[in-house]
């Protein structure tokens, strides 16, 4: 299909799949319990865990955490890293244990299995057509930040894990009785009278005394701890300043054009849209039915129906929602039958039914271009913009580096040096790590540099959204517990919030007590509350103002006429009386049985595999195959907690 060898395909597949695996891994990191205990005798302080002959080092843990949170706004926050490090280490250790176990069991992943999975990734094969080796590598590298060998190892390990999962969980089953019970739990309905007490209604009733506020602050003083803040002196070299020093001549534009002629050659290409009816994995009878459907769609197109509308309705390709638009394709980019048909059509023409290994296509050519060299006049504007961009960046770098050199040599003369050079020295307010800074904006590089400098030390140049900056640290406000006066508004707000919940709870408890001995409506109104009556609802349905059915404990088990205890739904407090129960209609069971069975089976298998993972970890610990360097981990955590 492409000029693309098998080994490269396998490696690119691994890049693609890790993008999805990292998302799954992040969710697992959040819920997994970290490893506890272990052997602290490990001599290398950077080795946090050893599994057989393999190790997990602090550098590997650091890299993995940053990869996991690379797109998170909190990803570079030292305290966030310290918080998640134990669970990430736990995941890395268990992953390695599973690989060890797979090798012991003789489980292997074949090249064919890797390749098959790779070719099933739709965003690398839109419409069954590979995007190209270079583009695929760029997309995958940008999304994962992994090297080819790292990616290959991760993917092979993940496929090994899938095989172990299959061995462990294939015997797990669900009984017909379990499926029926789950159906009834989902479909049993109930009806209630209820009152919801929202704490916000009680804010006005909260009384704050100086003594109560001081006591609250004393108990919760750590909650109001102010993080370390820093203040900078800086000079900004932005693009506008640099642009005034840049001039690109026509001669330079012509020279650039002449040097890059190969970049401006446009190959033969056609702009196409298509409708795909997938036949992969279909029986001959199913494929024949699809071909009849495709023929009918083709007749509709030839009768004047809109191609894009039909693509959105019938196409099984990822381009369907875009009306089947594939864009421009060149020779060698698609499978032979597709290519020969597309290049053989004229603009506006629609093909017959074209069969490929992916299915049956209907192809429409929207435009066509023969190979040609784009002229200088066509490209002059874009060349000028590109050269100016390069020159501006060069000027910014040159100015910033020159200023940084001068200021570092004489840090006490920061303002004088900057002013003499024609720039304006400025100062930031105090700011926290990972906080946007006025004028400088938000930059990981700025954060990391600013919080490493010592007082009066000069750092830079550093890239910020507006350009290049040279910075000097002029003040550090250490992390500290403030006085009550410094955070009084926040303490008062928190006090009102907490006390309003208490008031709502107390009133709800009064209602629950009264309603057990007298009419629910009467009891509610005597307390100034207005009860509501729900519709019939199931565990999965929402009750207006009260919460989801699954949160209303007792609604499905209390007898009609019984009153619940107070139930907290978030900060709201709910009390209800059961009016009636409507049992599930078993006549509808057959329609839901397969889906419920599949969901229950998936849940039971996930639980079974997690138990297996944890037991395996414990076995490795007991046998000494897994050794943990607790002291090294404490040192690692301290390096972030102290930032």
TORFIPA-101743 format. One line per 5 residues: number of its first residue (from 0); their letters; for each residue x, y, z of C-alpha. Coordinates in Angstrom, 1 decimal. Last residue first. Example, Ala and Ser with C-alpha at 12.3 -4.5 7.8 and 13.67 -1.06 7.14 Angstrom:
! residues 2
1> sa> 13.7:-1.1:7.1  12.3:-4.5:7.8;
***
This chain:
! residues 643
642> xxxxx> 10.2:23.4:46.2  10.6:21.5:49.4  7.9:18.9:48.5  9.7:18.3:45.2  13.1:17.2:46.4;
637> xxxxx> 11.5:15.7:49.5  9.6:13.2:47.3  12.8:11.9:45.8  14.5:11.6:49.2  11.5:9.7:50.6;
632> xxxxx> 11.7:7.4:47.5  15.4:6.8:48.1  14.7:5.9:51.7  11.9:3.5:50.8  14.1:1.7:48.3;
627> xxxxx> 11.8:-1.1:47.3  12.8:-4.7:46.5  10.7:-7.0:44.3  12.1:-10.5:43.7  12.4:-10.9:47.5;
622> xxxxx> 9.9:-13.7:47.6  7.5:-11.8:49.9  7.6:-8.7:47.7  7.1:-10.7:44.4  4.2:-12.5:46.0;
617> xxxxx> 2.6:-9.2:47.1  2.9:-7.8:43.6  1.3:-11.0:42.2  -1.6:-10.6:44.7  -2.1:-7.0:43.6;
612> xxxxx> -2.1:-7.9:39.9  -4.4:-10.9:40.4  -6.9:-8.8:42.4  -6.9:-6.2:39.7  -7.5:-8.9:37.1;
607> xxxxx> -10.5:-10.3:39.0  -11.9:-6.8:39.4  -11.6:-6.1:35.7  -13.1:-9.4:34.9  -16.1:-8.9:37.2;
602> xxxxx> -16.8:-5.4:35.7  -16.5:-6.6:32.1  -18.8:-9.6:32.8  -21.3:-7.3:34.5  -21.3:-4.9:31.4;
597> xxxxx> -21.6:-7.8:28.9  -24.5:-9.4:30.9  -26.3:-6.1:31.1  -26.0:-5.5:27.4  -27.2:-9.1:26.6;
592> xxxxx> -30.1:-8.9:29.0  -31.6:-5.6:28.0  -34.1:-6.6:25.3  -34.8:-9.9:27.1  -35.7:-8.2:30.4;
587> xxxxx> -38.6:-6.2:28.9  -41.2:-8.8:30.0  -39.6:-8.7:33.4  -41.3:-5.3:34.0  -39.3:-3.8:36.9;
582> xxxxx> -41.2:-3.3:40.2  -43.0:0.0:40.9  -42.6:1.1:44.5  -44.8:3.7:46.2  -44.9:6.8:48.4;
577> xxxxx> -41.5:6.6:50.2  -40.9:9.6:52.5  -37.9:11.8:52.0  -35.2:13.8:53.7  -32.3:15.5:51.8;
572> xxxxx> -29.4:17.6:53.0  -27.4:19.5:50.3  -23.6:19.7:50.6  -23.0:16.9:48.1  -26.0:14.7:48.6;
567> xxxxx> -26.2:14.2:52.3  -29.0:11.9:53.4  -31.0:12.6:56.6  -32.8:9.4:57.7  -35.6:8.2:55.5;
562> xxxxx> -39.3:8.1:56.2  -41.5:5.1:55.8  -44.9:5.3:54.1  -44.2:2.9:51.4  -41.5:0.4:52.6;
557> xxxxx> -37.9:1.4:52.6  -35.7:-0.5:50.2  -35.8:1.5:46.9  -35.6:5.0:48.4  -33.3:3.7:51.1;
552> xxxxx> -30.2:5.6:50.0  -31.0:8.5:47.7  -27.6:8.6:45.9  -28.5:5.9:43.4  -31.6:7.8:42.4;
547> xxxxx> -29.4:10.8:41.3  -29.8:14.0:43.2  -32.4:16.0:45.2  -33.2:19.2:43.3  -35.0:17.3:40.5;
542> xxxxx> -34.7:13.6:40.9  -32.2:12.2:38.4  -32.5:8.7:37.0  -30.0:5.8:37.3  -31.5:4.3:40.4;
537> xxxxx> -34.9:4.4:38.9  -37.6:7.1:39.1  -41.4:7.4:39.4  -42.0:11.2:39.4  -41.1:13.1:42.5;
532> xxxxx> -43.3:14.9:45.0  -42.0:18.1:46.5  -42.0:19.4:50.1  -41.9:23.1:51.1  -40.1:23.9:54.3;
527> xxxxx> -41.2:26.4:57.0  -40.6:24.0:59.8  -44.3:23.3:60.3  -44.5:23.0:56.5  -42.2:20.0:56.6;
522> xxxxx> -44.0:18.2:59.4  -47.4:18.7:57.7  -46.2:17.4:54.4  -44.6:14.3:56.1  -47.7:13.5:58.3;
517> xxxxx> -46.8:12.8:61.9  -44.6:10.5:64.0  -41.6:9.7:61.7  -42.0:13.0:60.0  -41.0:14.9:63.2;
512> xxxxx> -37.7:13.1:63.5  -36.7:13.5:59.8  -37.8:17.1:59.9  -35.7:17.9:62.9  -32.7:16.1:61.3;
507> xxxxx> -33.1:18.2:58.2  -33.0:21.4:60.4  -29.8:20.3:62.0  -28.2:19.3:58.6  -29.1:22.7:57.1;
502> xxxxx> -27.6:24.5:60.1  -24.4:22.4:59.9  -24.1:23.1:56.2  -24.5:26.8:56.9  -21.7:26.5:59.5;
497> xxxxx> -19.3:25.1:57.0  -20.0:27.8:54.3  -20.1:30.7:56.8  -16.8:29.6:58.3  -15.2:29.2:54.9;
492> xxxxx> -16.2:32.7:53.8  -15.0:34.1:57.1  -11.6:32.4:56.8  -11.3:33.6:53.2  -12.0:37.2:54.2;
487> xxxxx> -9.7:37.0:57.2  -6.6:35.8:55.3  -4.0:38.4:56.3  -5.8:39.3:59.5  -5.7:35.7:60.7;
482> xxxxx> -1.9:35.8:60.5  -0.3:33.8:57.7  1.2:30.3:57.8  4.3:30.6:55.7  6.0:29.7:52.4;
477> xxxxx> 8.9:32.1:51.9  8.4:35.6:50.3  11.4:35.9:48.0  12.5:39.2:46.5  14.8:40.6:43.8;
472> xxxxx> 15.3:37.7:41.4  16.7:38.9:38.1  15.2:38.2:34.6  16.1:38.4:31.0  13.1:38.0:28.7;
467> xxxxx> 12.5:36.8:25.2  9.2:37.2:23.3  5.6:37.9:24.2  4.6:34.3:25.3  7.8:33.8:27.3;
462> xxxxx> 11.1:32.4:26.2  14.0:32.7:28.7  17.2:34.6:28.2  17.9:34.1:31.0  18.8:34.3:34.6;
457> xxxxx> 20.3:36.9:36.9  21.0:36.3:40.6  20.0:39.2:42.9  18.5:36.7:45.4  19.0:33.2:44.3;
452> xxxxx> 17.5:31.7:41.2  15.8:28.3:41.0  12.1:29.5:41.4  12.5:32.0:38.5  14.1:29.4:36.2;
447> xxxxx> 11.4:26.7:36.6  8.6:29.2:36.4  10.0:31.1:33.4  10.6:27.8:31.5  7.1:26.6:32.3;
442> xxxxx> 5.7:29.8:30.9  2.6:31.8:31.8  2.4:35.5:30.9  5.4:37.8:31.2  3.3:41.0:31.0;
437> xxxxx> 1.5:40.2:34.3  2.7:36.8:35.6  0.6:33.7:35.2  0.8:31.4:38.3  2.6:28.1:38.1;
432> xxxxx> 4.8:28.9:41.1  3.4:31.8:43.0  3.8:35.5:42.2  5.0:38.7:43.9  4.4:41.7:41.6;
427> xxxxx> 6.7:41.9:38.6  9.3:44.6:38.0  10.3:46.5:34.8  13.4:47.7:33.1  12.7:49.6:29.8;
422> xxxxx> 14.9:49.1:26.8  17.2:51.4:24.9  20.5:49.7:25.6  21.3:52.4:28.2  18.1:51.6:30.0;
417> xxxxx> 18.8:47.9:30.2  22.4:48.5:31.5  21.3:51.1:34.0  18.4:49.0:35.4  20.5:45.8:35.8;
412> xxxxx> 23.6:47.6:37.2  23.8:45.5:40.4  23.9:42.4:38.2  27.2:43.5:36.6  28.7:40.5:34.7;
407> xxxxx> 25.3:38.8:34.6  23.8:42.1:33.3  26.2:42.3:30.3  25.8:38.7:29.3  22.0:38.8:29.6;
402> xxxxx> 21.8:42.0:27.6  23.8:40.4:24.7  21.9:37.2:24.9  18.6:39.0:24.7  19.6:41.3:21.9;
397> xxxxx> 21.0:38.3:19.8  18.0:36.1:20.6  15.5:38.8:19.7  17.4:39.6:16.5  17.5:36.0:15.4;
392> xxxxx> 13.8:35.5:16.2  13.0:38.7:14.2  15.2:37.4:11.3  13.4:34.0:11.2  9.9:35.6:11.3;
387> xxxxx> 10.9:38.1:8.6  12.2:35.3:6.4  9.0:33.3:6.8  6.8:36.3:6.2  8.8:37.3:3.1;
382> xxxxx> 8.6:33.7:1.8  4.8:33.6:2.3  4.3:36.9:0.4  6.7:36.0:-2.4  5.2:32.6:-3.0;
377> xxxxx> 2.8:33.1:-6.0  5.2:35.7:-7.4  8.1:33.3:-7.2  6.3:30.7:-9.2  5.1:27.3:-8.0;
372> xxxxx> 6.8:24.5:-9.9  4.4:22.1:-11.6  3.1:18.5:-11.5  -0.5:18.3:-12.8  -3.3:19.5:-10.5;
367> xxxxx> -6.8:18.0:-10.1  -9.9:19.2:-8.3  -13.1:17.7:-6.8  -12.7:14.0:-7.7  -15.5:11.9:-6.3;
362> xxxxx> -14.9:8.3:-5.3  -17.4:5.6:-4.3  -15.5:3.0:-2.4  -16.2:-0.7:-1.5  -14.2:-2.3:1.2;
357> xxxxx> -10.8:-2.1:2.9  -8.9:-4.5:0.6  -10.1:-2.4:-2.3  -13.2:-2.4:-4.5  -14.2:0.6:-6.5;
352> xxxxx> -17.9:1.1:-7.3  -18.3:3.5:-10.1  -16.4:6.8:-10.0  -17.8:10.3:-9.7  -16.6:13.2:-12.0;
347> xxxxx> -16.4:16.8:-10.9  -12.7:17.2:-11.7  -11.7:14.5:-14.2  -11.2:10.9:-13.2  -8.2:8.7:-13.9;
342> xxxxx> -6.2:9.9:-11.0  -8.9:8.8:-8.6  -9.4:5.4:-10.2  -5.7:4.6:-10.4  -5.2:5.6:-6.8;
337> xxxxx> -8.2:3.7:-5.3  -7.2:0.5:-7.1  -3.5:0.9:-6.2  -3.9:1.6:-2.4  -3.3:5.1:-1.4;
332> xxxxx> -0.3:7.5:-0.9  1.8:6.2:-3.8  0.8:9.0:-6.2  -0.5:12.1:-4.4  -3.6:12.8:-2.4;
327> xxxxx> -5.3:16.2:-1.7  -8.2:16.3:0.7  -10.0:13.2:2.0  -13.4:14.8:2.3  -16.1:12.1:2.9;
322> xxxxx> -18.7:14.7:3.9  -16.6:15.9:6.9  -18.7:13.7:9.2  -17.8:10.7:7.1  -14.1:11.2:7.1;
317> xxxxx> -13.5:8.5:9.7  -14.8:6.0:7.2  -18.0:4.0:7.5  -19.7:6.1:4.9  -23.5:5.9:4.7;
312> xxxxx> -25.2:9.1:6.1  -22.3:11.5:6.2  -21.2:10.3:2.8  -24.7:10.7:1.5  -24.9:14.3:2.6;
307> xxxxx> -21.5:15.0:1.1  -22.4:13.5:-2.3  -25.6:15.5:-2.6  -28.2:13.7:-4.7  -28.3:14.4:-8.4;
302> xxxxx> -29.5:11.2:-10.0  -25.9:10.0:-10.4  -25.5:10.4:-6.6  -28.7:8.4:-5.9  -27.5:5.7:-8.3;
297> xxxxx> -24.2:5.5:-6.4  -26.1:5.1:-3.1  -28.1:2.2:-4.6  -24.9:0.5:-5.8  -23.4:0.9:-2.4;
292> xxxxx> -26.4:-0.7:-0.8  -26.2:-3.6:-3.2  -22.5:-3.9:-2.5  -23.2:-4.0:1.3  -25.6:-6.9:0.8;
287> xxxxx> -23.0:-8.8:-1.1  -20.4:-8.1:1.6  -22.8:-9.5:4.2  -23.3:-12.7:2.2  -19.6:-13.1:1.6;
282> xxxxx> -19.1:-12.8:5.4  -17.7:-9.5:6.8  -14.4:-9.0:8.6  -13.3:-6.3:6.2  -16.2:-5.3:4.0;
277> xxxxx> -16.3:-1.6:4.9  -18.6:0.6:2.8  -16.6:3.7:2.1  -17.8:7.0:0.6  -15.2:9.2:-1.0;
272> xxxxx> -13.9:12.7:-1.4  -11.0:13.7:-3.5  -8.5:16.4:-4.4  -6.1:15.1:-7.0  -2.3:15.3:-7.2;
267> xxxxx> 0.6:15.4:-9.6  3.5:16.8:-7.6  3.9:20.4:-6.5  7.5:21.6:-6.7  8.0:24.4:-4.2;
262> xxxxx> 10.2:22.7:-1.7  12.6:21.6:-4.4  13.0:25.2:-5.4  14.3:26.1:-1.9  17.7:27.8:-2.7;
257> xxxxx> 16.2:29.8:-5.6  13.3:31.1:-3.5  15.6:32.1:-0.7  17.8:34.0:-3.2  14.8:35.7:-4.7;
252> xxxxx> 13.6:36.9:-1.3  17.1:38.1:-0.4  17.2:40.1:-3.6  13.8:41.6:-2.8  15.2:42.9:0.5;
247> xxxxx> 14.2:41.9:4.1  14.6:44.5:6.7  14.6:43.8:10.5  15.4:46.2:13.2  11.8:47.5:13.7;
242> xxxxx> 10.7:43.9:13.9  12.9:43.3:17.0  10.9:45.8:19.1  7.6:44.4:17.9  8.7:40.8:18.5;
237> xxxxx> 9.3:41.4:22.2  12.6:41.9:24.1  11.4:42.1:27.7  13.6:43.3:30.6  13.1:41.9:34.1;
232> xxxxx> 13.1:42.5:37.8  11.5:39.6:39.5  9.4:38.9:42.6  8.9:35.5:44.2  6.2:33.7:46.2;
227> xxxxx> 6.4:30.7:48.4  3.1:29.2:49.2  0.6:30.8:51.7  -0.7:28.3:54.4  -4.4:28.8:54.8;
222> xxxxx> -5.2:25.1:55.2  -2.4:24.8:57.8  -4.4:27.3:60.0  -7.4:25.0:60.2  -7.8:24.6:64.0;
217> xxxxx> -6.4:28.0:64.8  -8.5:29.7:62.0  -11.7:28.1:63.4  -10.9:29.2:66.9  -10.2:32.7:65.8;
212> xxxxx> -13.5:32.9:63.9  -15.4:31.5:66.8  -13.9:34.1:69.2  -14.4:37.0:66.9  -18.1:36.0:66.5;
207> xxxxx> -19.8:35.0:63.3  -23.5:34.2:63.2  -24.8:32.1:60.3  -28.4:32.8:59.6  -27.8:34.6:56.3;
202> xxxxx> -25.9:31.6:55.0  -28.9:29.3:55.7  -30.4:29.2:52.2  -26.9:28.5:50.8  -27.0:25.3:52.8;
197> xxxxx> -29.6:23.8:50.4  -32.2:21.7:52.2  -34.0:19.3:49.9  -37.4:18.1:51.0  -39.0:14.9:49.6;
192> xxxxx> -42.2:13.0:48.8  -41.1:9.8:47.0  -41.8:7.5:44.1  -39.9:4.3:43.3  -38.8:2.4:40.3;
187> xxxxx> -37.2:-1.0:39.7  -35.4:-0.9:36.4  -31.7:-0.9:37.3  -32.0:-3.1:40.3  -34.3:-5.4:38.4;
182> xxxxx> -31.8:-5.8:35.5  -29.0:-6.4:38.0  -30.9:-9.2:39.6  -31.7:-10.7:36.2  -28.0:-10.6:35.2;
177> xxxxx> -26.9:-12.1:38.5  -29.5:-14.9:38.2  -28.4:-15.7:34.7  -24.9:-16.3:36.1  -21.9:-14.2:35.2;
172> xxxxx> -18.6:-15.8:34.1  -14.9:-15.5:34.7  -12.9:-18.2:33.0  -11.3:-15.8:30.5  -10.1:-13.6:33.3;
167> xxxxx> -6.6:-14.7:34.1  -5.6:-16.0:30.7  -7.1:-13.0:28.9  -5.4:-10.5:31.3  -2.1:-12.3:30.7;
162> xxxxx> -2.6:-11.7:27.0  -3.5:-8.0:27.5  -0.4:-7.6:29.7  1.8:-8.9:26.9  0.2:-6.4:24.5;
157> xxxxx> 1.0:-3.6:27.0  4.6:-4.8:27.2  5.0:-4.8:23.5  3.5:-1.3:23.4  5.8:0.0:26.0;
152> xxxxx> 9.0:-1.5:24.5  8.2:-0.1:21.1  7.5:3.4:22.4  10.8:3.5:24.3  12.7:2.3:21.2;
147> xxxxx> 10.9:4.8:18.9  11.5:7.7:21.3  8.6:9.0:23.3  7.1:12.5:23.6  3.7:11.0:23.3;
142> xxxxx> 1.4:13.4:21.4  4.1:15.3:19.5  6.0:12.1:18.7  2.9:10.4:17.4  1.9:13.2:15.1;
137> xxxxx> 5.4:13.8:13.8  6.0:10.1:13.2  2.7:9.8:11.4  3.4:12.8:9.2  6.8:11.4:8.1;
132> xxxxx> 5.6:7.9:7.5  2.5:8.8:5.5  -1.1:9.3:6.3  -1.9:5.7:5.6  -5.2:5.2:3.7;
127> xxxxx> -8.0:3.0:5.2  -10.3:6.0:5.1  -8.1:7.7:7.6  -5.2:5.3:8.4  -3.2:7.0:11.1;
122> xxxxx> -6.3:8.4:12.7  -8.1:5.0:12.3  -5.7:2.8:14.3  -6.5:-0.7:13.1  -3.3:-1.0:11.0;
117> xxxxx> -1.3:-0.8:14.2  -3.2:-3.7:15.8  -2.4:-5.9:12.9  1.2:-4.9:12.9  1.7:-5.7:16.5;
112> xxxxx> 0.0:-9.1:16.2  2.1:-9.9:13.1  5.3:-9.0:14.8  4.4:-11.6:17.5  3.9:-10.9:21.2;
107> xxxxx> 5.1:-13.6:23.5  3.9:-15.6:26.5  6.2:-18.2:27.8  4.7:-18.2:31.3  8.0:-17.0:32.8;
102> xxxxx> 8.1:-14.2:30.2  4.6:-13.1:31.0  5.4:-13.0:34.7  8.4:-10.7:34.1  6.2:-8.5:32.0;
97> xxxxx> 3.6:-8.4:34.7  6.1:-7.5:37.3  7.3:-4.6:35.1  3.8:-3.2:34.8  3.4:-3.7:38.6;
92> xxxxx> 6.5:-1.7:39.3  5.5:1.1:36.9  2.1:1.4:38.4  3.4:1.5:41.9  5.9:4.2:40.9;
87> xxxxx> 3.0:6.3:39.5  1.1:5.8:42.7  4.0:7.0:44.8  4.8:10.0:42.5  1.2:11.4:42.4;
82> xxxxx> 1.5:13.9:45.3  5.1:14.7:44.8  4.4:15.7:41.2  1.4:17.8:42.2  3.6:19.6:44.8;
77> xxxxx> 6.3:20.3:42.2  3.8:21.8:39.8  4.9:20.9:36.3  1.9:18.9:35.4  -0.6:21.2:37.0;
72> xxxxx> -2.0:22.7:33.7  -2.1:19.1:32.4  -0.8:18.3:28.9  2.5:16.7:30.1  0.9:15.1:33.1;
67> xxxxx> 1.6:11.4:32.2  4.8:12.3:30.4  6.0:14.4:33.4  5.3:11.5:35.7  7.1:9.0:33.4;
62> xxxxx> 10.2:11.2:33.2  10.4:11.6:36.9  9.9:7.9:37.5  12.6:7.1:35.0  15.0:9.6:36.6;
57> xxxxx> 14.2:8.2:40.1  15.2:4.8:38.8  13.0:1.7:38.2  15.1:-1.4:38.0  15.3:-4.7:36.1;
52> xxxxx> 17.2:-7.9:37.0  14.4:-9.2:39.2  12.2:-6.3:39.9  14.2:-3.5:41.5  12.6:-0.3:42.9;
47> xxxxx> 13.7:3.2:43.7  17.1:3.1:42.2  18.5:6.6:42.5  19.9:6.0:45.9  22.0:3.0:44.7;
42> xxxxx> 22.5:0.8:47.7  19.1:-0.8:48.0  18.8:-1.8:51.6  15.3:-0.4:52.1  13.5:-3.6:51.2;
37> xxxxx> 9.8:-3.1:51.1  6.8:-1.5:52.7  3.9:0.1:50.9  3.1:0.3:47.3  0.7:3.0:46.3;
32> xxxxx> -3.0:2.3:46.0  -4.2:2.8:42.4  -7.0:5.2:41.8  -5.3:8.3:40.3  -2.6:6.3:38.6;
27> xxxxx> -5.2:4.2:36.8  -6.8:7.2:35.3  -3.4:8.4:34.1  -2.6:4.9:32.6  -5.8:5.0:30.5;
22> xxxxx> -4.8:8.4:29.1  -1.2:7.2:28.6  -2.5:4.1:26.8  -4.3:6.2:24.2  -1.2:8.1:23.2;
17> xxxxx> 0.8:4.8:23.6  -1.2:3.4:20.7  0.2:5.7:18.1  3.8:5.5:19.0  3.6:1.7:19.1;
12> xxxxx> 2.1:1.7:15.7  4.9:3.8:14.4  7.4:1.1:15.6  5.5:-1.7:13.9  5.1:0.2:10.7;
7> xxxxx> 8.9:1.0:10.6  9.6:-2.7:10.9  7.2:-3.7:8.1  8.6:-1.3:5.6  6.7:1.7:4.2;
2> xxx> 6.5:2.6:0.5  2.8:2.4:0.9  0.0:0.0:0.0;
***
